[in-house]
Amino acid sequence: MLYMIGLGLGDAKDITVKGLEIIRKCNRVYLESYTSILSVGQKTLEDFYGCSLIIADRDLVESNADLILSNVKDEDIAFLVVGDPFGATTHTDLVLRAQEKGAKVTIIHNASILTAIGCCGLQLYSFGETVSIPYWTEMWQPDSFYDKIASNRQRGLHTLCLLDIKVKEPTLESILSKKKIYMPPKYMTVAEASNQLISILEKKKKDSDQCLGFTEDSLVVGLARIGSDDQNIVACSLQEMKGIDLGEPLHSLIIPAEKLHPLETSFLRQYVIDKTQLD
């Protein structure tokens, strides 16, 4: 049996009772480490779960999944995912691979950022397509996520922006030399994401007379460490968010619809720096 187990968003104790019972009976337990992180380290999780964890990085999951699934028809294997197991398409692929090997698969769901963002007061059924904002490089600066945000705004919908994380990413030199040398982990902040969005807006202004889907003055919401005791939420203009420090990762950014429901306005007011933005 392959068990796909969601860990929730905060710390070790956010796992469900059902998930914890399964972990303690499995032959091998893998901890996925590249799509998200918890606020606690591997040892804290091992102490609470009562077992050792095998770190599953991107290379292991995407290129060497057969190692995870070896003997899966005869052993119980747990694959732990921060949030909910289906928060990333990679995990869907792992389920399909296990099924192809004739293994049974059981899913243990948990809280996900896709639902937990409701804590800021914006109503979940008013969200449109979720987008990912990747780190830019000098040679690679994609902006297709702007069109999805603009489309959501045109339909009166909010947009959740999931911000890039880089864990165990090889350096360019190591790729060229075929040596495994990794860059230090880094996690995109709401300030970095806002800066990239403003750069896109500036480029759109120069290249077209078309009305922008949103502007530097549009209200945005920054969220950090949702589900943890020290979660942080701030609402301000996109321009102001460039200078906001929400502290440690993980961060998310929401571009709300232009028109908010009165209940959304009332709830969001507690997080807004300039209350006049909601008048």
Secondary structure, 3 states (H helix, E strand, C coil): CEEEEECECCCHHHCCHHHHHHHCCCCEEEEECCCCCCCCCHHHHHHHHCCCCEEECHHHHHHCHHHHCCCCCCCCEEEEECECHHHCHHHHHHHHHHHHCCCCEEEECCCCHHHHHHHHCCCHHHECCCEEECCCCCCCCCCHHHHHHHHHHHCCCEEEEEECEECCCECHHHHHHCCCCECCCEECCHHHHHHHHHHHHHHHHHHCCCCCCCCCCCEEEEEECCCCCCCEEEEEEHHHHCCCCCCCCCEEEEECCCCCCHHHHHHHHHHECCHHHHC
